[in-house]
Amino acid sequence: MLGVEEPGEDGISASGRRRRIAKPLALVAAAIGLAVLSQAEISWLPFATPAISQPSPQRKIPAPPPGGTMGFVVTEFVSPIVPGQDACPHGTAPRLRELYLRSLPEAEQARLRLKENELELTKGWHGYAFDGKGANVCSQPDMFNRSPFPAVESRNGMGLDLDGGATDADTCAHDNFQSPAGERGIDNQEYRALGCTLEWRGADGNGGDTLRGMKQFFVSGEWTQVLLLKGVDSLTRDDDVEVIYANTPDRPVIDTKDNWLPGTSFTISDTGARHRNVLHGRIVDGVLTTDPADIRLAQTWGQGVPRDIRGARSTYDYQKGRLRLEFQPDGGLRGYIGGYRDVYNVIISTMLGGEGSALSAGIDCSATLATLKKYADGIRDPKSGKCTAVSSAMRMTAIPAFVTDIPAATRSALR
């Protein structure tokens, strides 16, 4: 087991200075910073995972380390989908070009679909992205009145049970998912709303642009996340574990095939996007679960080779967020982060892309926003009575690492 590494006088461990620089990443698909993922590239992804409310059969629970401190670096952080086309019987959500055509009479649609009218069609659907007053459908999606697009109709989905199967004063009624492994009561309305988009599902139903893009962001070191567990007495039963879930400016150490190497060193950030979430957790039968709390993590969109110079800054903001992670025989962790994300927080990347998201990627952000609002199930607005956020989940994998926390004196100065 690996854990904490003592910092030097400046708060940074010696091995933390020796960092192999990951090869530069030239991001494509300018609108959302994502690239196309081929069937061959996604074949390794474990889409259908066991239920994580209890340990997997035949799984050996490792012993805790001396001192009770365990460090990890997050190697996978992706939106989970159940693959296949059955979830989307009406097909994937239409692009802006098709939505423009559908807004016209059938005879006009047929005319514009003719090859000789392609330039006229392009001019028309490009214009459909603007309101005539300078606003575009992605930078100002709430200034357009677009209809929701088809959502996931399958009962199968992945994530966490966030509401215990009952609505309260802060949630709205919705249908729950069941995982492929049979776990019930799963709340993931973000998947319901967006799981039929090409970005999430792809043309073949096996995953879209987001999978490849998220992998690239992590391999590049732009979003590196670490976990530091303190006070671990047992991986079978421990009711009091401190969980620090944070960002670090350190890049991962990877091999020539972009595989992460375990046992490397990271220091939690005290500059820039210094998101350091302190959570209370418990361990039962090898499963770590944290109490609900707001969790914030860094996002950077559109960054390229000049790291920390270009790119719009934003955050993942999980309200009432929690972790449920299962200890693996190899010493790693696997599971989910879940919580409620404001509908605008969900589409922040395409909003930052502005007209590029609309014209280059063909995304109708107003229709996306309308779909998210339709399925919102959390964080009720006391004035309107409507929910403003969707339940959300990310699949996580983490491997052992040495993690150095910010010194206490520095933490006090940052408050």
C-alpha positions in Angstrom: 0.0 0.0 0.0 1.2 3.5 -0.7 0.3 6.6 1.2 1.6 10.0 2.2 5.1 11.3 1.5 6.7 13.8 3.9 7.1 17.2 2.3 10.3 19.2 2.4 10.6 22.7 3.8 8.6 24.2 0.9 5.8 21.7 1.3 6.7 19.6 -1.8 8.2 16.2 -1.6 11.6 15.5 -3.3 10.2 12.8 -5.6 7.3 15.1 -6.4 9.8 17.4 -8.2 11.0 14.6 -10.5 8.1 14.5 -12.8 8.1 12.9 -16.2 6.3 15.3 -18.5 3.5 13.7 -20.3 3.7 14.1 -24.1 1.9 17.3 -25.3 -1.7 17.0 -26.2 -3.2 18.7 -29.2 -6.9 18.7 -28.5 -9.3 18.6 -31.4 -13.0 19.2 -31.9 -12.6 22.9 -30.8 -16.1 23.3 -29.6 -15.8 20.9 -26.7 -12.2 19.8 -26.7 -13.0 16.1 -27.5 -11.9 13.6 -30.2 -13.5 10.7 -31.9 -13.2 7.3 -30.2 -13.1 4.3 -32.5 -14.6 0.9 -31.7 -11.1 -0.6 -31.2 -10.2 2.1 -28.7 -13.2 1.6 -26.5 -13.1 -2.2 -26.5 -11.1 -2.1 -23.2 -13.5 0.1 -21.3 -15.5 -1.8 -18.5 -18.9 -0.4 -19.3 -20.9 -3.0 -17.4 -19.4 -3.1 -13.9 -20.5 -5.1 -10.8 -22.8 -3.5 -8.3 -20.6 -1.7 -5.8 -22.9 -1.6 -2.8 -21.3 -4.8 -1.8 -17.9 -6.5 -2.5 -17.7 -8.5 -5.7 -17.8 -12.3 -5.3 -14.4 -13.9 -4.7 -12.7 -10.5 -4.1 -9.9 -10.5 -1.6 -10.0 -7.5 0.7 -6.4 -6.3 1.2 -5.0 -5.3 4.7 -4.8 -1.6 5.6 -1.3 -0.1 5.6 0.7 0.7 8.8 -0.3 4.1 9.9 -3.6 4.1 8.2 -2.8 6.5 5.4 -3.5 5.6 1.8 -2.8 7.6 -1.3 -4.3 7.3 -4.8 -4.3 9.1 -8.2 -7.4 9.0 -10.3 -6.8 7.4 -13.7 -10.4 7.2 -15.0 -13.2 9.8 -14.7 -15.9 9.2 -17.3 -19.6 9.4 -17.8 -20.9 5.8 -17.6 -23.2 4.5 -20.3 -24.9 1.2 -20.8 -23.8 0.4 -24.4 -26.2 -0.5 -27.3 -29.0 1.2 -29.2 -31.9 -0.2 -27.2 -31.7 2.7 -24.8 -32.4 5.2 -27.6 -35.3 3.7 -29.8 -35.7 7.1 -31.5 -32.1 7.3 -32.4 -29.5 9.7 -31.2 -30.4 13.4 -30.6 -30.5 15.4 -33.8 -27.8 17.9 -34.6 -28.5 21.6 -35.2 -28.7 21.1 -39.0 -31.4 18.5 -38.7 -33.3 20.5 -36.0 -33.3 23.5 -38.4 -34.7 21.3 -41.2 -37.4 19.9 -38.9 -38.5 23.5 -38.1 -39.5 23.9 -41.8 -42.5 22.6 -43.8 -41.9 19.2 -45.3 -41.8 20.5 -48.9 -39.1 23.0 -47.9 -37.2 20.3 -46.1 -37.2 18.1 -49.2 -36.0 21.0 -51.4 -33.1 21.9 -49.1 -31.9 18.3 -48.8 -31.2 18.3 -52.6 -27.5 18.5 -53.3 -27.8 21.6 -55.5 -29.2 23.5 -52.5 -26.5 22.5 -50.0 -25.0 26.0 -49.8 -28.5 27.5 -49.1 -29.1 24.8 -46.4 -25.7 25.6 -44.7 -26.5 29.3 -44.6 -29.9 28.5 -43.2 -28.9 26.2 -40.4 -25.9 28.4 -39.5 -28.4 31.3 -39.1 -30.5 29.1 -36.9 -27.7 29.3 -34.4 -28.2 33.0 -33.9 -31.1 35.2 -32.8 -30.4 38.2 -35.0 -29.2 40.3 -32.1 -25.8 38.8 -31.6 -26.7 36.0 -29.2 -25.8 32.4 -30.2 -27.5 29.2 -29.2 -24.6 28.0 -27.1 -23.2 31.1 -25.4 -26.8 32.2 -24.4 -28.9 29.0 -24.6 -31.6 30.4 -22.3 -32.4 33.1 -24.8 -33.7 30.5 -27.3 -36.8 28.5 -27.0 -35.9 25.0 -28.3 -37.7 21.8 -27.5 -36.1 18.9 -25.6 -34.7 16.0 -27.6 -35.2 12.2 -27.1 -33.8 10.9 -23.9 -32.8 7.4 -22.6 -35.8 5.1 -22.3 -34.1 2.0 -20.9 -34.3 1.2 -17.2 -30.6 0.3 -17.2 -28.1 2.9 -16.0 -25.1 3.3 -13.7 -24.3 5.5 -10.8 -25.4 5.9 -7.1 -28.6 6.0 -5.1 -28.6 9.6 -4.0 -32.1 9.9 -2.5 -32.7 6.6 -0.8 -35.6 5.9 -3.2 -37.8 8.7 -2.0 -38.3 12.4 -2.9 -38.0 15.1 -0.3 -38.3 18.9 -0.1 -35.2 19.3 -2.2 -35.8 16.7 -4.9 -38.3 16.1 -7.7 -40.1 12.8 -8.7 -38.2 10.8 -11.4 -37.7 7.3 -12.6 -34.7 5.4 -11.1 -32.3 3.2 -13.1 -31.2 -0.3 -12.4 -27.6 -1.3 -13.0 -26.8 -4.2 -15.4 -25.7 -6.1 -12.3 -29.1 -5.6 -10.6 -28.5 -2.7 -8.2 -31.7 -0.7 -7.9 -32.6 2.9 -7.1 -29.8 4.5 -9.1 -30.2 8.3 -9.7 -28.5 9.6 -12.9 -30.8 12.0 -14.7 -27.8 13.5 -16.5 -27.4 10.1 -18.3 -31.1 10.0 -19.0 -31.0 13.5 -20.6 -27.7 13.2 -22.5 -27.3 9.4 -23.0 -28.8 9.6 -26.5 -26.5 12.3 -27.7 -23.7 11.5 -30.2 -21.1 12.8 -27.7 -22.2 10.3 -25.1 -23.4 7.3 -27.1 -21.7 7.5 -30.5 -23.2 6.4 -33.8 -22.7 2.7 -33.0 -24.1 2.9 -29.4 -20.8 2.0 -27.8 -19.6 5.4 -26.6 -19.0 8.8 -28.1 -16.5 11.6 -28.1 -16.5 12.1 -24.4 -14.8 8.9 -23.5 -11.7 9.6 -25.6 -11.7 13.2 -24.6 -11.9 12.6 -20.9 -9.0 10.1 -21.1 -6.9 12.7 -22.9 -7.6 15.4 -20.3 -6.4 13.1 -17.6 -3.3 11.7 -19.4 -2.2 15.2 -20.2 -2.3 16.1 -16.5 -4.7 19.0 -17.0 -7.3 17.7 -14.5 -5.2 15.4 -12.3 -7.1 14.3 -9.2 -5.8 12.6 -6.1 -7.3 10.8 -3.0 -5.7 10.7 0.4 -7.3 8.5 3.1 -6.4 9.0 6.7 -7.2 7.0 9.8 -7.9 3.7 8.0 -7.9 1.0 10.6 -9.6 -1.7 8.6 -10.8 -2.3 5.1 -13.5 -4.6 6.4 -15.1 -2.2 9.0 -14.1 1.3 9.8 -16.7 4.0 10.7 -14.4 7.0 10.7 -12.1 7.7 7.7 -11.0 11.1 6.6 -11.1 11.4 2.8 -9.3 14.2 1.0 -10.3 14.4 -2.7 -8.3 17.1 -4.4 -6.7 18.5 -7.5 -2.9 18.5 -8.1 -0.8 20.4 -10.7 1.4 17.4 -11.1 1.2 15.4 -14.3 0.9 11.6 -14.2 3.8 9.4 -15.0 2.8 7.2 -18.0 4.4 4.6 -20.2 4.6 4.7 -24.0 1.1 3.4 -24.3 -0.4 6.0 -22.0 -0.8 3.6 -19.1 -0.5 5.2 -15.7 2.4 3.9 -13.5 1.6 3.2 -9.8 3.7 4.4 -6.9 4.4 7.9 -8.3 4.2 11.1 -6.3 1.8 14.0 -6.3 1.3 17.1 -4.2 -2.1 18.6 -3.6 -2.4 22.0 -5.2 -2.1 25.2 -3.1 -2.2 27.5 -6.2 -4.5 27.9 -9.2 -7.5 25.7 -9.1 -6.9 24.6 -5.5 -9.9 22.4 -4.9 -9.4 20.3 -1.8 -12.5 18.5 -0.6 -12.4 17.1 2.9 -15.0 14.3 3.3 -16.0 11.9 6.1 -16.2 8.3 5.0 -16.7 4.8 6.3 -15.6 1.4 5.0 -17.8 -1.7 5.1 -16.7 -5.0 3.5 -14.1 -3.3 1.3 -16.4 -0.5 0.1 -15.6 3.1 0.9 -18.6 5.5 1.1 -18.5 9.2 2.0 -21.2 11.3 3.6 -23.0 13.8 1.3 -21.1 17.1 0.9 -20.5 19.6 -1.8 -17.5 18.5 -4.0 -15.7 20.8 -6.4 -13.1 19.7 -8.9 -11.2 21.6 -11.6 -12.1 21.6 -15.3 -10.1 23.3 -18.1 -11.5 23.4 -21.6 -9.7 24.1 -24.8 -6.2 23.9 -23.4 -3.4 22.7 -25.6 0.4 22.5 -25.4 0.9 25.8 -23.4 -0.4 24.3 -20.2 -1.9 26.7 -17.7 -1.8 29.6 -20.2 -4.8 28.9 -22.5 -8.2 27.4 -21.8 -11.3 28.5 -20.0 -11.5 27.6 -16.3 -14.6 26.0 -14.8 -15.4 23.4 -12.2 -17.2 20.2 -11.7 -19.6 21.1 -8.9 -21.3 18.1 -7.2 -23.9 19.3 -4.7 -24.6 16.7 -2.0 -21.9 14.7 -3.6 -20.5 11.5 -2.4 -18.0 8.7 -3.3 -18.6 5.0 -3.3 -15.4 3.2 -4.2 -14.5 -0.5 -3.9 -11.0 -1.6 -2.9 -9.4 -3.9 -5.5 -7.0 -6.8 -4.9 -4.3 -4.9 -6.7 -4.5 -2.1 -4.1 -6.5 0.3 -6.3 -10.1 1.7 -6.1 -13.0 1.5 -8.4 -16.5 3.0 -8.3 -18.4 6.2 -8.7 -18.7 9.8 -7.7 -22.3 11.0 -7.6 -24.2 14.1 -6.8 -26.4 16.9 -8.2 -25.1 19.2 -10.9 -26.7 22.5 -11.8 -28.0 22.2 -15.4 -25.8 25.0 -16.5 -22.7 23.3 -14.9 -23.4 20.2 -17.0 -23.2 22.1 -20.3 -20.4 24.6 -19.3 -18.0 23.2 -21.9 -20.3 23.7 -24.8 -21.4 27.1 -23.5 -17.7 28.2 -23.3 -17.3 26.9 -26.9 -20.0 29.4 -28.0 -20.7 29.6 -31.7 -18.0 27.1 -32.3 -20.0 24.5 -30.4 -23.0 25.2 -32.6 -21.3 25.6 -36.0 -18.4 23.2 -35.8 -19.9 20.5 -33.6 -23.5 21.1 -34.6 -24.8 21.2 -31.0 -28.0 22.9 -30.1 -27.2 24.0 -26.5 -30.7 25.4 -26.0 -32.2 22.0 -26.8 -29.7 20.4 -24.5 -30.6 22.8 -21.7 -34.3 22.2 -22.3 -33.7 18.4 -22.0 -31.7 18.8 -18.8 -34.4 21.0 -17.2 -37.1 18.5 -18.2 -35.4 15.7 -16.3 -33.9 17.8 -13.4 -34.5 16.0 -10.1 -32.5 17.9 -7.4 -31.8 21.2 -5.7 -35.3 22.6 -5.8 -35.7 26.4 -6.2 -37.8 27.5 -3.2 -39.4 30.3 -5.3 -40.4 28.4 -8.5 -40.7 25.0 -6.9 -38.7 23.5 -9.8 -35.6 21.4 -9.5 -32.5 23.1 -10.9 -30.0 20.3 -11.0 -29.7 16.7 -12.3 -28.4 13.7 -10.5 -25.1 12.8 -12.0 -22.4 10.1 -11.8 -18.8 9.6 -13.1 -17.1 6.2 -13.1 -13.8 6.4 -11.3 -10.7 4.2 -11.2 -7.7 5.1 -9.0 -4.3 3.4 -8.5 -1.9 3.6 -5.5 0.3 6.7 -5.3 2.2 8.8 -2.8 0.2 11.9 -2.1 1.6 14.9 -0.2 -1.0 17.1 1.4 -0.7 20.9 1.8 1.0 21.8 5.1 -1.3 22.9 7.8 0.2 26.4 7.9 -0.3 26.9 4.2 -3.9 25.6 4.4 -4.6 28.2 7.1 -3.2 31.0 5.0 -5.3 30.0 2.0 -8.6 30.2 3.9 
